[in-house]
Amino acid sequence: MRCVLIASTAAELLFYWADAAFLRRLRPPAATAAQGPALEDSLNTLFAPLIISCTALLEKLSDTYTCFRAERGQHLHVLHMFGDCLYIAVNGDGTESEDDLRRTLFVLRRLVEAHCGLVTLDAHLIRKELRPADSERRERIWSLLRGLLETYICLREEDQSFAVEAVERLIHPQLCEQCIEFLERQVVQHINTSPERGGDEVGHAFLLVHTKLLAFYSSRNASSIRPADLLTLILLVQDLYPSQSVEEELGPQPAAGKSLPRGPKRSESIPVSNPSSHGATEKESDDQQDTDDLSAPEVYYTPEPSPGRQSTGSESWSESLELVGDGDADTADVQMAEDLLQTLGPLLSEASNPRRIFLEANLRDGSYLLLPHTMHCFPLWPGISLVLLTKGPTSHVAVTLHQLLDGFLVLEKKLEEGQEVGAPRAHPFLAELRQRMDKFVKKLSGQDMQLQNAWVEFKNKIFSRSEAGSNLELLHALGTVKRQLCSVYRQLFLTPTSHSLSQGLRDRAQKLMREKLLDWRDFLLVKSRRNITMVSYLEDFPGLVHFIYVDRTAGQMMAPSLSVTEKSSSELGKGPLAEFVRSKVWSLIALARRYLQKGYTTLMLQDGDYCCSYFLWFENELGYKLEVLEMPVLSDDSAPIGMLAGDYYRKLLRYYSKNQQTEVVKCYELLTVHLGIIPSELVVQQACNLAQRLWEPSRIPLL
């Protein structure tokens, strides 16, 4: 029984998601047919006292409760204030811990930020975005967030990369290199030099096989993509095209004229170029899909050998590769690809609608800011997708607006602390902020009179000696300027726009990519299910049951396949043994985070017949281990450890690098599960040897 919601400080519901059990508890069975406003009224009635009391405590004490239990300890509530919005998560069946609920809230905040950008800085405008007056648009936005939230919770429980919050690569260096070369020459460069690109420029292109990254290419002028944002993009793709069972993906493709079997579309995102896009449908339960698989015998698919590496990315790989199957299979494969293109026609045009996404970019001066991108997602086959990220011609305006808002936030903080900021000499940044703002308002040339009037009023209050206002008046005027800047940002980047790649360019990129990967399709789909196997490690590491190796600097992880869903299975199969080992691994991840939060970098415990261990360490660029400093201790209500929930590891690297300014610092993690009969000394020795063995493969380039 779970519920997640966002509310304003005025107890207005801005978003909610609840499972069926919570809705049944909220309303009697006779009233379950009521939907829409009636349900929102019930939620408002239920949570209004909690929201009002939380807001009152913040106003009176500048502090409030962040977690509590109700009804004989069965219902766990976790609250967190982001700006002027209160995020609340409730669990009443004991399936989620406090850390799980808090992590869900922080991930939801990231998803809202990824779709709304800097508009989240203003309470009035974010209310308009999350709860628009148009009920159809509101339901479309809420369905989008609900689908993403459900997809994230599902992946967090099933996928190791989302459990540890790091990107997992599909290990195949030859194919990775060829794909990067092809993405550069045949996709990115072709689109960026074409007159049909509509003012957009492709900055990044990457290939996904389920949740695993096959190849990633960035153009020279593009800003870098943080691993946390890349993991968010993988979540978006999985939400659009959920993974299917192995039998469905590897089965024969449909003939021309028949529909392509695929999983339900989990949510419909907000289109950029088509304001009349239809609303999203509610996400259906996966239970109904999987009922047919429960009775089916367990089938293991053995792929044909992967094609050899004989060609470059600029050639057609099928010309010089040793093809799978008979020598006459070429024509049949090409015909199958053409038939598939026809059957995918309506689906692809719908799927490739551009979606506005705000990603954190790293500028040359080392600063980070949210830049608007347009995401184009093309399903090549079920489970394999091509993603393009483009930037429009007004991206430089987003940089200016971000810098201006950052300056006003610094100024707002000083005013709230009671500092006198009227003298430019005492605060040099104030003169620079004034110069930048004057220049920006001048460039608008009177197009936004509200911003111009708000800026003139603020300047008169803060710089005029005769009309100098009090800090309270200045804060009010500054808030008006911030709102108008956010309003300009919203008009530029959150309203439908005509700038996007032409349909012809998108179709060409997708068609060429499918042709080049045609011979690899089955191999990639199986490889993604069995990316790394434990068999190759058992001889050198006796007693080792499972491990997860994470490069926290690059945000990447390596681990043997471990899946117990009906859609796939690992070497352990789908029985109770696989579920038992999986539960041990997930419990170790949660326990390691709790100890890391308290400042511990090493953990070893005997758990029944198993020995579980966790290690975090730092190295320089040459691979030499650095001395571990005293780790920071975090409070229980701090941001959860991970990438999606606040990027703890980036802050940790920044903290550690202060004392290691002469060399580049790298951070790594290793989680292992051994048989309990293995002595602890041998476990530590194996962990060191395993980390050394995995160090080199992790340096396979992605860019």
Buried (B, 14 or more C-beta within 10 A) or exposed (E): BBBBBBBBBEBBBBBBBBBEEBBEBBBEEEEEEEEEEEBBEBBBEBBBEBBBEBBEEBEEEEEBEBBEEEEEEEBBBBBBBBEBBBBBBBBBEEEBBBBBBBBBBBBBBBBBBBBBBBBBBBBEBBBBBBBBEEEEBBBBBBBBBBBBBBBBBBBBBBBBBBBBBBBBBBBBEEBBBBBBBBBBBBBBEBBBEBEEBBBBBBBBBBBBBBBBBBBBBBBEEBBBBBBBBBBBBBBBBBBBBBBBBBEBBBEEBBEEEEEBEBBBBBBBBBBBBEEEBEBBBBBEEBEEBEEEBEEEEEEEEEBEEBBEBEBEBEBEBBEEBEBBEEEEBBEEBEEBBEBBBEBBEEBBEBBBBBBBBBBBBEBEEEEBBBBBBBBBBBBBBBBBBBBBBBBBEEBEBBBBBBBBBBBBEBBBEBBEEEEEBBEBEEBEEBEEBBEBBEEBBEEEEEEBEEBBEBBEBBBBBBBEEEEBBEBEBBBBBBBBBBBBBBBBBBEBBBEEBEBBBBEEBBBBBBBBBBBBBBBBBBBBBBBBBBBBEBEEBEEEBEBBBBBBBBBBBBBBBBBBBBBBBBBBBBEBEBEEEBEEBBEBBBEBBEBBBBBBBEEBBBBBEEEEEBBBBBBBBBBBEEEEEBEEEEBBEBEEEBBBBBBBBBBBBBEBBEEBBEEBEEEEBBBBBBBBBBEEEBEEEBBBEBBEEBBEEBBEEBEEEBE
